[in-house]
């Protein structure tokens, strides 16, 4: 048993298989969500759907998040690789919890830390960029108020 045995139930193959990607979904998070820039031409973005363990491709996100990608490019060379954008909907959290902003940021930190551990176990590079994603994230949905709570770069090691 080595470091890879720590994550036996992580099935990245089902996320990277284009047959599991669905298009045309409206962005709606529950309390906290992640967006992933797909390694395809055009820099498409997808939302991880925990109910179906699939990626929902967001058609308009590449246009909306273009400025964010440029901003990330000033911090670190992201090609080849993908960006992970952490998104929250504070109103959903506020409906059920006291101090929702604190909870959103704690959840974001836990998710980012867990992904850092998983990336290390899978021998991938993972770097938090110190960019929240605002104001670009706020333009992703007209139905709800979304905020960015972090941006990370993920890629293979040289």
C-alpha positions in Angstrom: 0.0 0.0 0.0 1.4 3.3 -1.1 0.0 6.8 -1.4 -2.3 5.8 -4.2 -4.2 3.4 -1.9 -5.4 6.4 0.1 -8.0 7.3 -2.5 -9.5 4.0 -3.7 -12.9 5.4 -4.5 -11.7 8.4 -6.6 -12.8 7.6 -10.1 -11.3 10.3 -12.3 -11.8 8.2 -15.4 -15.6 8.7 -15.2 -15.0 12.5 -15.0 -12.6 12.7 -17.9 -14.6 10.4 -20.2 -16.5 12.8 -22.6 -19.4 10.3 -22.7 -20.1 11.4 -19.1 -20.3 15.1 -20.1 -23.7 16.7 -20.6 -24.2 20.0 -22.4 -26.7 22.8 -22.0 -27.1 22.8 -18.2 -28.0 25.9 -16.3 -25.5 26.7 -13.5 -27.0 26.3 -10.1 -25.0 25.3 -7.1 -26.3 23.9 -3.9 -24.2 25.4 -1.2 -20.8 25.1 -2.8 -19.6 24.0 -6.2 -16.7 23.6 -8.5 -16.1 24.5 -12.1 -13.5 22.8 -14.2 -11.9 24.1 -17.3 -11.9 21.2 -19.7 -8.8 20.3 -21.7 -10.5 20.9 -25.0 -10.2 23.6 -27.7 -12.1 26.8 -26.7 -11.5 26.4 -23.0 -14.9 25.0 -22.2 -16.0 24.9 -18.6 -18.0 22.2 -16.8 -19.7 21.9 -13.4 -19.2 18.8 -11.4 -22.6 17.2 -10.7 -22.4 15.2 -7.6 -25.8 13.6 -8.1 -24.8 11.9 -11.3 -21.0 11.9 -10.9 -20.7 13.6 -14.2 -19.6 16.9 -15.7 -22.2 19.3 -16.9 -20.7 21.4 -19.7 -21.6 25.1 -19.4 -21.9 26.6 -22.9 -21.6 30.3 -22.1 -18.9 30.0 -19.4 -15.9 30.1 -21.7 -17.0 33.6 -22.9 -17.9 34.9 -19.4 -14.7 33.5 -17.8 -12.2 34.5 -20.5 -11.0 37.5 -18.4 -10.4 35.2 -15.5 -8.3 32.9 -17.6 -6.2 35.9 -18.7 -5.8 36.9 -15.0 -4.7 33.4 -14.1 -2.2 33.4 -16.9 -0.5 36.4 -15.3 0.0 34.5 -12.1 1.1 31.1 -13.5 1.4 29.3 -16.9 -1.8 27.2 -16.9 -1.2 25.5 -20.3 -1.2 22.5 -20.5 -3.5 21.9 -17.6 -6.9 22.9 -16.3 -8.2 25.6 -14.0 -10.5 24.7 -11.1 -12.9 27.5 -10.0 -14.6 27.3 -6.7 -18.1 28.9 -6.7 -20.6 29.5 -3.9 -24.2 30.7 -3.7 -24.3 32.5 -0.3 -28.1 32.8 -0.3 -28.5 29.0 -0.2 -26.2 28.8 2.7 -27.9 31.8 4.5 -31.2 30.1 4.2 -30.1 27.3 6.5 -27.1 28.4 8.6 -26.0 31.3 10.7 -22.9 33.2 9.7 -23.1 31.9 6.1 -20.1 33.8 4.8 -17.8 32.2 7.3 -19.2 28.7 6.4 -18.8 29.3 2.7 -15.1 30.2 3.1 -14.4 27.3 5.5 -16.0 24.9 3.1 -13.9 26.3 0.3 -10.8 25.9 2.3 -11.6 22.3 3.2 -12.4 21.5 -0.5 -9.2 23.1 -1.7 -7.1 21.3 0.9 -8.7 17.9 0.1 -8.0 18.5 -3.6 -4.4 19.3 -2.8 -4.0 16.0 -0.9 -5.7 14.1 -3.8 -3.5 15.8 -6.4 -0.4 14.9 -4.5 -1.6 11.3 -4.1 -2.2 11.2 -7.9 1.2 12.8 -8.6 -0.4 15.9 -10.2 0.6 19.6 -9.8 -2.0 21.7 -7.9 -1.6 25.4 -7.1 -4.1 27.8 -5.5 -3.7 31.1 -7.4 -4.9 33.5 -4.8 -7.7 34.7 -7.1 -11.3 34.4 -5.9 -12.9 34.6 -9.4 -15.0 37.7 -8.8 -16.4 39.6 -10.7 -16.5 36.9 -13.5 -18.3 34.3 -11.4 -21.2 36.8 -10.7 -21.9 36.9 -14.4 -22.4 33.1 -14.8 -26.0 33.0 -13.7 -28.9 35.4 -14.0 -31.1 33.3 -11.6 -28.9 33.5 -8.5 -26.1 35.4 -7.0 -22.8 33.5 -7.2 -19.5 34.4 -5.8 -16.0 33.0 -6.5 -14.2 31.6 -3.5 -11.0 30.4 -5.2 -9.1 29.4 -8.3 -6.6 26.6 -8.7 -4.4 25.3 -11.5 -4.2 21.5 -12.0 -1.9 19.6 -14.3 0.5 16.8 -14.9 4.0 16.9 -13.5 6.8 17.4 -16.0 
